[in-house]
Amino acid sequence: MAFAIGGDRILGLFGPEYAGDKIYLLILCVAALFNAATGPAGFVLVMFDRQRAFNLISGFSMAVGVTLCVVLGRTFGLAGFCWGYVAWIGIQNVGVAAVAFRSLKINATVLSAPGLRGLLQ
């Protein structure tokens, strides 16, 4: 939230040439939202001896993410690279959360909150 409101001032601490790059922080905040929304599903898989599934999902998401970063980065510059990273994190976290829910019946996402459980039924 601090980056959304005062990102230009925060970046200005590093020098005036960075003050106008607030948009990149906002794009990367989307990746942070994916991390927050999907919760510790990767840790859940590792704790229940599902490291192989976690590693496969991580490898696949890395391959897709790196490809997207390169393609979007060349096409759209730094903003494209940031969106490629967001896709990378999104694919990994949603994939890991889906496998944890399907194989272990453990919902580590924000949807497991008491007020949001009805959305899963």
N, C-alpha and C positions, 0 to 999 in steps of 0.2 A: 504494500500500500504506500509505503514511503517513496518508492520509485515512481509510482503513478502520479503522486502529488508533487514531489519535489525532486524528481530525477535529474532535471537540468542543474539544480543547485548542488546535488550530490556529486554529479559528474564534474561540475565546475571546480570542485576541490582539487581535481587532478590537472587542471589547466583550462584556460578559456577555449582551447580547440576541441575539448570534449563536451562542452556544455550543451551543444545542439544535438547530441546523439541519444536523447532520451527515448526515442522510438525503439532502439535496439534493446534497451532495458525492459521496456514494456513487452516486447515480443518474448524475451527470455522469461518474463514473469509467467507467461502461459505455460512454459515447461515446469516452472515451480508449482503451478496449480495442478498439473498432472501428477507431480510427485505427492502433493498434499492430498489429492482426491483418491489416489489409489492406495495410499498407505504402505505399510511394511509387507506387502505381499511377497516380495523377493525373500525377505527374511523368513517368512512362514514356510516357503518352499524348501529353503535350506534346512530349517529346523526339523522338517519332517522328511528328510533324506530324499528330496526331489532336486538335487543339485544338477542332475543331467538335464531336466526340463528347463531349469533356470538358465543354464549355460546355453542351451539351444536357442531359447528365446532371446537371450542377450546377444548371441552371435548373429542371429537373423536380423534383429533390430539394428545392430551395428552396421551390417552390410547395407541394409536399406537406408539407414541414416547417413552413412558416409556418402553413398551414391546421391542421395537427395541434397546433401550439403554441397557437394561438388557441382551438381547440375544447377541447382537453384542459386548457388553462390556465383557461378559464372554468368548466369542470366540476370540476376537481380542484385548482385553485389552482397554487401554484408547483411542486408535484410533477408535475402534469400538464404544465406547461410544460417541465419538465426532460425528461420522457419524450418529448414532441414533438421536442425537440432531439436526443435520442438516436436517434429514428427518422429524423430528417433526416440526421444524420451516417451512420447505418447504410445508408440508401438510397443516398446519394451514394457512399460508399466501396465498398460491395459492387457497385454498378453500374459504377463505374469499373474496379474490379478484374476484373469479368466481361468488360467490353469489351476491356481490355488482354490478357486471356488468350485471348479468342475471336479478336480481329483480329490480334494480334501474336504469339500463342503465348508470351507472357512472363508468368510467374506471379510477381507481386511480393508475394504474401501470405505469411503465416507458414507456409502449407502447402508452400512451396518449400524449407523447411529440410530438410537431408539426412535427418533422422530421420523426417520426415513425408511424404516424397514418395510413399510407398506408398498414402496415402489418396486420391491423385488418380487412381489407375489402376483 
